[in-house]
């Protein structure tokens, strides 16, 4: 079974930075697209950005220029560097990955990590 574990969330002041990590573990043959989503209280989960197997990235308009997704293939880990944080970035951030394992290719989610932007 594949597991995704996020870390790095916390409380930060407006204008500050945080880096989230998401490590995939288990029996993994290959990781395809990975993505970060977020869900604020009372709102639907929304896509923050994606990174392909080849390393190409795409971002939602509301984070472009402020957030950067990267990955370390050797560690099966994807990162979300968040700069110039705003109070409206407050949400639970989730990692998502398209992974091939012994039972085939499937979609996995992490448990989420809370990010709170407040003075």
Secondary structure as the mmCIF struct_conf table of DSSP 4:
data_model
#
loop_
_struct_conf.conf_type_id
_struct_conf.id
_struct_conf.beg_label_comp_id
_struct_conf.beg_label_asym_id
_struct_conf.beg_label_seq_id
_struct_conf.end_label_comp_id
_struct_conf.end_label_asym_id
_struct_conf.end_label_seq_id
STRN STRN1 UNK A 3 UNK A 7
STRN STRN2 UNK A 10 UNK A 12
TURN_TY1_P TURN_TY1_P1 UNK A 14 UNK A 15
STRN STRN3 UNK A 18 UNK A 25
BEND BEND1 UNK A 26 UNK A 27
BEND BEND2 UNK A 29 UNK A 29
STRN STRN4 UNK A 30 UNK A 39
TURN_TY1_P TURN_TY1_P2 UNK A 41 UNK A 42
BEND BEND3 UNK A 43 UNK A 43
STRN STRN5 UNK A 46 UNK A 51
TURN_TY1_P TURN_TY1_P3 UNK A 53 UNK A 54
STRN STRN6 UNK A 57 UNK A 59
TURN_TY1_P TURN_TY1_P4 UNK A 61 UNK A 66
STRN STRN7 UNK A 67 UNK A 72
HELX_RH_3T_P HELX_RH_3T_P1 UNK A 73 UNK A 75
TURN_TY1_P TURN_TY1_P5 UNK A 76 UNK A 76
STRN STRN8 UNK A 77 UNK A 82
BEND BEND4 UNK A 84 UNK A 84
HELX_RH_3T_P HELX_RH_3T_P2 UNK A 87 UNK A 89
STRN STRN9 UNK A 91 UNK A 101
TURN_TY1_P TURN_TY1_P6 UNK A 102 UNK A 103
STRN STRN10 UNK A 104 UNK A 109
STRN STRN11 UNK A 113 UNK A 117
#
